[in-house]
Amino acid sequence: MGPADGSGVFSIGPPAVSADGRTYAYNYLQWLSNLFIVEGLR
């Protein structure tokens, strides 16, 4: 159980499961950033 893309995920909270066990929900913290590489500057 977890996000489809685990990139940058650093914390997954405990799941909340329905009484019949058929559905669940959870939360997660994800940190994404961009890296820009610049070449040839003068």
Phi, psi and omega per residue, in radians:
M1 nan 2.258 3.127
G2 2.903 3.074 -3.131
P3 -1.138 2.649 -3.138
A4 -1.076 -0.680 3.113
D5 -1.971 1.936 -3.084
G6 -1.473 0.081 -3.131
S7 -1.064 2.228 3.073
G8 1.307 0.042 -3.137
V9 -1.378 2.197 -3.131
F10 -2.167 -0.017 3.093
S11 -2.753 2.266 3.060
I12 -2.126 2.168 -3.115
G13 -1.338 2.895 3.128
P14 -1.188 2.527 -3.129
P15 -1.310 2.639 2.961
A16 -1.855 2.108 -3.068
V17 -1.941 2.401 3.127
S18 -1.164 2.853 -3.084
A19 -1.041 -0.613 -3.133
D20 -1.530 -0.054 3.079
G21 1.337 0.129 -3.069
R22 -1.537 -0.387 -3.127
T23 -2.284 2.703 3.135
Y24 -2.621 2.838 3.079
A25 -2.505 2.621 3.090
Y26 -2.667 2.878 3.086
N27 -2.191 2.802 3.110
Y28 -2.613 2.696 3.084
L29 -1.844 2.330 -3.074
Q30 -2.340 2.329 3.125
W31 -2.060 1.968 3.109
L32 -2.073 2.594 3.097
S33 -2.601 2.996 3.121
N34 -2.040 2.489 3.065
L35 -2.058 2.150 3.122
F36 -1.919 2.199 3.095
I37 -1.860 2.132 -3.137
V38 -1.999 2.242 3.129
E39 -2.150 2.663 3.032
G40 1.398 0.304 3.097
L41 -1.311 2.521 3.100
R42 -2.202 nan nan
